[in-house]
Amino acid sequence: MKNFVLLLILAFIPFSCFSQTTPKNTKEKSEIKPSKNDDGEWDITVMDTQFDYFLNGVAKPISQYSESYLKTKNAFLVNEWNSYYNTGKYRNIIESGIDYDPKENYGIKFEYKLYQVFAYVSWKYGLRMNGLSGSDVIR
């Protein structure tokens, strides 16, 4: 009886080593989504320790921009960003898409912070994005 169990186990070992033949059909898509904070304002969270330094020390102040200017720029930059993400270009820098609705009124603080995300990526990684103004790229 012991030999039979041992033979049975040895017979099934090769089957347990085979890889999965059916691929996963649920492809998870990573996206950055705007969310409302406790005050009811739209906010975006950036998980990079240098971003706060960039925002406070390198980026132009919020008073340099109008909300309509930022909204126009962000709509263009989000399209460019998502295009890079969907094609896999700059895969080591762009790890997620951005869910952004240009018709939504996010407010100037959110629009400014989103615009500065693009400026930060250009500043830190040297990624050239067509929608950034020249003064934000060079700084």
Salt bridges, closest charged atoms under 4 A:
ASP43 OD1 - LYS113 NZ 3.49
ASP48 OD2 - LYS124 NZ 3.05
GLU111 OE2 - LYS71 NZ 3.11
